[in-house]
Amino acid sequence: KIDPLQLISSGALLISAEKNKSQKIVEKLEAEGIKASIIGEFIKDKEKRIIVRKNGKIEKLPRPKCDHLWIALER
């Protein structure tokens, strides 16, 4: 099974910005017809790197051991 959180995100674009400018960036992208959303924040404490699932469940976000794209290509 391929876990999308373990992919290198080929073809995806992430933008990092100062928190106070992020909403304005999203608005400008959407005005151009580009879907955008704020998905998280950078933190130093590795113990606090989490993902909140749609059902509200909180899980630690592990560092990928390998890119799952390679697993898919090997099949």
C-alpha positions in Angstrom: 0.0 0.0 0.0 1.3 3.4 -0.9 1.1 6.1 1.7 0.7 9.6 0.1 2.4 11.1 3.1 5.5 9.1 2.2 5.8 10.5 -1.4 8.1 13.3 -2.5 5.2 15.1 -4.0 6.4 15.2 -7.6 4.3 17.8 -9.4 3.1 19.5 -6.2 4.0 23.0 -5.2 4.4 24.1 -1.6 4.9 27.7 -0.7 6.3 28.8 2.6 5.5 32.2 3.8 5.3 34.3 6.9 2.1 33.6 8.8 0.7 37.1 8.5 1.0 37.0 4.7 -0.3 33.5 4.0 -4.0 34.3 3.7 -3.3 37.0 1.2 -1.2 34.6 -0.9 -4.1 32.1 -0.9 -6.5 34.8 -2.0 -4.3 35.9 -4.9 -3.8 32.3 -6.1 -7.5 31.6 -5.9 -8.3 34.8 -7.8 -6.2 33.3 -10.6 -8.2 30.1 -10.5 -5.5 28.2 -8.6 -6.8 26.1 -5.7 -4.8 26.8 -2.5 -5.0 26.3 1.2 -2.9 26.7 4.3 -1.9 23.2 5.5 0.4 23.7 8.4 3.3 25.6 10.0 7.1 25.0 10.5 8.1 24.1 14.0 11.5 23.1 15.5 10.3 20.6 18.1 10.3 17.2 16.3 8.0 15.7 19.0 5.2 18.2 18.0 5.3 17.3 14.2 1.8 15.9 13.8 -1.0 15.4 11.4 -4.7 15.9 12.2 -6.8 13.5 10.3 -10.3 14.5 8.9 -11.9 12.6 11.7 -9.9 14.7 14.2 -7.5 11.9 15.2 -4.0 13.3 15.9 -0.9 11.2 14.9 2.8 11.8 14.9 4.1 12.5 11.4 7.0 10.1 10.8 10.0 11.0 8.6 9.8 8.8 5.5 12.3 5.9 5.3 12.0 5.8 1.5 9.9 7.5 -1.1 6.8 5.4 -1.8 7.0 6.5 -5.4 9.9 4.0 -5.8 7.7 1.3 -4.3 5.0 1.9 -6.9 7.6 2.0 -9.7 9.1 -1.4 -8.6 5.7 -3.1 -9.0 
